[in-house]
Amino acid sequence: MNTSRKKSQAAGGRRAPLDPECLALMRLVDANRYADVEAAARRILAVRQNQPLALKALGFALIGQGRYDDALPIVAFSLERNPDDPEAHNNLGIVLSALMRWDESIRCFARSIEIKPGDPEVLKNYGVALSRMHKYDEAVRFFLKAIEFHPGDYIEAIEQLGGALLSSHRNDEAWTCFNELWKNDKTNVTFLSQLVSSSLKRCDWDDLEARLLTLRSLTDGYRSLTDNPFVVLSFPGVSSEEQRRVASNFARCSIPASVLDAPDPAVGTLRSAPRSRLRIGYLSADYRNHAVGQIMPQVIELHDRSRVEVFGYSIGVDDQSELRKRLSAAFDHFVDLVDRSVIETAQRIRADDIDILIDLHGWTADGRPEALALRAAPVQVNWLGWTKPLRGGNGGAVVVLKSR
């Protein structure tokens, strides 16, 4: 989510002439000088505690600096004082999205649109949040509306539309989006990468080799590409090291730095007396009639319950199948988290004091790798649902993300 309409976000409308201090503040906002905006806004608020423009400008400055935890109380307080301000609802939605609180963010965007229908930025933000929740078909509708209401070409919304269409397997429509974007900007490597991906899905080999060579050249051997690693996985000639680079870049772009770089919470500290049984958790959206769901029942049932206590965390829909019933009965504890946020998912797993968390999803559809970035357990492992076989092996690779 970005803050492209910065002046509007900070000002929230100008019903009365601004005093010199506020005019100077707005000039800083217009120049995107976030640190200076923060300093100026705090000076005003030190004298006029609830000055609405300074409050909104301070929230804008903190968002611009990526300090979303700091921005949250400021933006929320600004909204409390101006509950009918559509831009205040949008700003809160931006902050909540950055904190991966997707359900709350879409409620903010919905309220903003209710107050002021047809705002293209809010419609785009709404669509992005829905995409991050893997509700791609719903997201497409909002991106199309954002493009419709935007004066001129809304490049950012078109790019997001193409991504949602590709994730919905609407490959011809996605190809049209990325082909037009690439034709108009031959420097944007994301456009080219997505164009190649949609071409492969359409079995369209025209110019494929030349485009791959161009992509490799523009990204210095994929060192600067931040695209979804599953897109690059399908590209011919990409090495495992290049795939790792893209995956690392993608993770850093998808999960806020405040999460990735924060000190680990106090999870899994050493106990003076070991528990009688190790607690193992399995996180998946596929406890249903799915390939992963079909593999897992016997795996769980054959755990030695004298040594381990097994938790199943479901983040997918209940298809009411016999397979679902068998899976839910196989675990010692089966927890439905489908409607919980990323943060609530991590908090629940921590509360259960899990020793080893096994993520069966990774970055595939409906997964919540962000919960692992929040350090839900002291040892976190990826397995089965997405990994490539080890060299010479037949099973999925096991990757320990981080352990104490």
N, C-alpha and C positions, 0 to 999 in steps of 0.2 A: 504494500500500500504506500502510495506516496502522498505528498502534500503539494500538488501542482498549482492549486489555486491559493497561493500562500497569502496574498494580500487579503483576499476575501475571508479566509479562515481566521486570520488574526483580527481583522476589523469587525466582522460580523455585522456589517451595515453601518452607515454613517448618517445618523439622523440629526446630529448637531455638529457644528464646527469643532474641529479638534484643537486643543491647546498646543502651544509650541512643543511641550515635552512629548505629547502623543504623536504629533506630526513627525518629530525626529525619530520616534520609535517606529513609525510606519515606513520611513525611508530605510531603516535597517532591515525591516521585514522584506521590503521590496528587493533588497540586495542579497537576501538569503544569508545574512551575517548572523548565524544562529547564536554564537557565543555573545556577540554584542547585543543582540535582541534580548537574550536572557538577562544580561547585566542591566540594561536600560529598564526592562520590565520590572525587575526586582527593586530598582531605585524608586520607581513610581509606586509600587505596592508597599514599600516601606513607609510611605507617607499617606497613600490612599489605599487602604488595605484591600478593598474589594473593587478597585477600578476595573470595569469589565474588559476594556480593550487590553490593558496590561495583563490581566489574567489569561485572556485568549492568546496574546502574543507570547507569554511565558510557556504555555502549553505547546504552541507552535515551535518555539525554540528548542524545547526539550525533545520533541518528536524529531525535529531536524537533526539533532545530535545523536539520535538513536537511544536516548535515555528514557525508555518507555516506562520502566518502573517508577521513575521520578515524575514522569508526565502524568501518570494515571490519576493521582489525587488532585492535581491541578486542573486537568481537563474535566474530571468528574465534578469538582467544585464549581467550575465555570458553568457547566451544564445545569447544576442545581440552581444557580442564580438566573439562568436564562433557559428554562425548560422548553421553550418554543423556538429555540434557535436551531435551524436545521444543520448549520455548519458545526455547532457544538456537538450534536449527535454524531455527525460524520467523524469529527476529530476523536471522539471517544471510541467509535468503531475502529478507527485506524490504530489506536493504541491497543485495544483489546485484541485485534488481529495480530499485531506484532508480538503480543504476549501469548499467542496461540489459543486464545479464548474465543474460538470461532462462533459458538452458539450465541454468546453474548454480543459479539461484534455484529452479527447479521441482524439482531434485534435493533441495534443502534442505527444501522443503515436503513432498515425498514421504516423506522420512525422518522428519520431525516427525509426520506422520499415521501412519506405520508404528509409531512408539513410542506415540503417543496417538491412536488412531482417533476420529473424530467431533468433532474440535475445529473449531467453525464458522469461527473467524477464519482458521485455517490453510487450511481448504478454500476459503474466499473468496479468500485471497491466491494460492493455487494457480490458481484460475480466472482471476484478473486477469492473472497471468503468461502463462497459455495464451492469453488474449485478445490480449495485446500481441504474441504470436507468431503471431497470426491463426489459431489453432487453436480456432475458436469452438465447434464441436460438442463437442469435449472439454471446453472451459471450461463449457459449459452443465451438464454432469453434476456438476461440482464446486460450481457455484453452487446447484444444486438440493439437494445434500447439505448445504451450509452452511445453507441456509434450513431444511431439515428438522431439523438438530441444534441450531439456535439457539433459546433460550428466548424466545418472543415473535417479533414481526415483525423481520426482519433487513433493514432498509431498504437498507443499502448493498449487500448481496448481491442483493436484488431488482432494484435499479437496474442492477447489473452484468449480471445475468441478462437483463434486457430489452435491453441493448446487444448482448450476444452473440447473442441470438435475432434481433435486427434485422440484424446482420452476416451471419447465416446464412440470411437471407431467410425466416425463420419469422415473418412479419409479424403474423399474427393473435395469436400467443402474445406477441409483443413488445408489441403494442397493449394487450393485457390487463394486462401488467405496468405499463406507463406510465400507463394510464388509472386504475388503482387507486392508484398513487403520487401522481398529480396530484390525485385526488379527496381524498386525505388530507393534502395539503400544497400549498395554492394559492399558495405563495410561491416554490416551487422552480422556477426557470426551466429547468433542465436537464430536469426531468420533462415540462414543457410542450413544450419543443422536441422531445424524443423522441416525445412523443405525437403532435404534428403530423406528424413525419416518418413514423411508422408508419401514421398515418391516410392520408397521401398514397400510401404504398405499397399500401394496401388499397383505394385509390380511394374512400375514405370522406370525403365533403365536409361532413358534419354539423359545424356550429359552427366550420368551418375559419377563416372570416374573423374571427370574434370572437376565436378563440384567437390568431391572428397579431397582432391589435391588442393583445391582452393581453401577448403576448410582447414586442412592440416597446416597450410602456409600461414593463414590469418591468425591461427591460435597457437603458433609455435609448438606444433606437435601436441595439440590439445592441452597445453599448459594453462591457457587462459579461458577455456570453455567452461561455462557454468551450467550447461544444459543437463537435463535429466540423464543419469547414467544409463538407463535402459534404452534411451534413444541411441547412444553411442555404441551400445553392446551389439546393435544390429549392423553397424558399419563394417564393411569388409576391410581387413588389413589393420585393425586397431589392436595394439598390443595390450596385455594385461596391465602393464604399468601406466599406459595412457588411460585406460579405463579407470584405474585407481585415482588418477589425477582429477578426472572429470567428476567422479563420485565425491571426492573430498571437496572440490569447489562447489558442487551442488548442495552438499550438506551445509556448508557455511553460508550459502545464500538462502537456504530454506529455513534455517533455524537461527533465531536472533543471536548475535554475538553475546548478548547479556546472559543467554542460556549456555552457550557453548563455552564461554570463558569464565563463568561463575565458579567459585570454589564448590567442590562437591559437598552436598549436604551430609549430615552425620548419619549415613546408612551403613549397616553391616559392620559396626564396630566389633572388635574382638571381644568375646565373652570370657569371663573368668572360668565359667564351667560350660563346656559345649552342650548343646541340645542333644537329646537322644536321637533326633531325626533331622536330617538336612531338609530345608524347605526349598522346593524347586517350583518355579512358576513358568507357565507357558502362555504367551500372549499371541492371540490370533483372531482374525475376523472370519476364519474358515472352519469353525466348528459347525459344519453343515454338510450337505451333499456336494462336496468339492473334493478335488484330488488330495489336498492336505487333510481334509476331514476324513477321508477314507483310509489314509495311511495311519492316522494317529491313535485310533481307539486301542488297538492291541499294544502299541508302544506305551501308552499310559497304564493300561491294565497290568502290564508285566513289570512295572516298577516294584521294587522290593520295599513294601510298606513298613517293614521293621527298621529300615534305614532312612527312608525319605518320606516326606509329606508333600503331596503334589497339589498345586493350585492351578486351575485353568481360568484364564482371563479372556473373556469373549468381547471383542470389539466389533462384531458383525451381527447381521440380522439372524434371528431364530427362524429357520425355515420349517419348523415343526416336523422335521423328518425323524425317522427311526434312528438314523445316524446321529442326529443332534442329541436325542435322548440317551443313546449309548455313551456318547462323549461326555455329556454332563454328569452321568452316573459314574464314569471311570475315575474322575478326579476325587480327591478327598474334599476339595472345596472348589465350587464352580461359580464364578462371579461374572455377572453380565454388566459390562461397562459400555455398551454400545452408544448410550446417550450421554456419556460423561466426556468432559473436555480432556485435552492432553494433560493438563496440570492435575486434574482430579484422578486421571488414570495413574500417574506417577505417585500421587499421594496415597492412593489405595494400596498400591503394591508395596510402598514403603511401610504403610501401617501394618501390613501382613508380615513384615519382617522377613521378606524373601531373601534367601542366600544367593540363589542363582536364578536369573531371569532369562528365559529362552524366547527370543522373538522369532516367530515363524513367518514373518512378513517381510522385514526390511522395507524397501521403498516401493513395494508393489501396492496395487490398489487397496484402499481401506486400511493400510497399515498406519501405525503411530510411532515411527522411529523417534519423533520428538520426545516421547515419554522416556526413552532411553537416554536421550541427551540431557534430560532433567535428573539423571542418576536415580532411577527407580530401585536399583539393587546394586550391591557391591560388585558382583560379577554379572556381566551381561553378554549374552551370546546370540549370534544370528545362526539360524539353521533351517534347512529344508525348503521353505516356501519360495526362495528366490535364488539361492546360491548355485554356482557352477560346481561340477564335480572337481575334486582334487585330481591332480595329475596322476593318471594311472588308476584312479579309483572309480567307484560306481555311485558313491553317496554324495550328499550335499556337503560343501565345505563348512567348517565351523570356524567362526571368527570371533575371538574375544575382543570386544570393543574397548573395555577398560576394566581393570580390576585393581583392588588394593593389595 
